[in-house]
Amino acid sequence: AGMALMLLGLAATVTAVWLPNPSLALFVIGGAVTGAGGGAIFKGAVETVVRISPPESRAEALAGVYLAGFVGLSLPIVGAGVSLAGGVSPRVTILTFAIAVAIGIVASATRLLPGAHGRTPQPAVAKAA
């Protein structure tokens, strides 16, 4: 559900910016839907890591999730700033960002959704002491 929400929200946000008369309401709605999708994806990632990681390394695994999340939130903003500073229009910057995110979502969906490659992540078995 999170991936679909993100794609829908990105489409709404890009549409809002590219309309002949840009729509602030559609832009805000698109941002909210994208945020809800991102939250659902993050929740699913944390749940998956907790479920499949062995108890003795769960903290390390969750630290990796948070690190990836922070990098994933920071790099696109820096990229957008560089793009805008280089003279690229805000419309093109938002479109390019949305396309990159959509490609990432579709690429990861083929590997992460249940049933992809005929398997689902299995819980790790704790080592006997």
Secondary structure, DSSP 8 states (H G I E B T S, - for coil): -HHHHHHHHHHHHHHHHHSSS--HHHHHHHHHHHHHHHHHHHHHHHHHHHHHS-GGGHHHHHHHHHHHHHHHHHHHHHHHHHHHHTT--HHHHHHHHHHHHHHHHHHHHHHHSTTGGG-----------
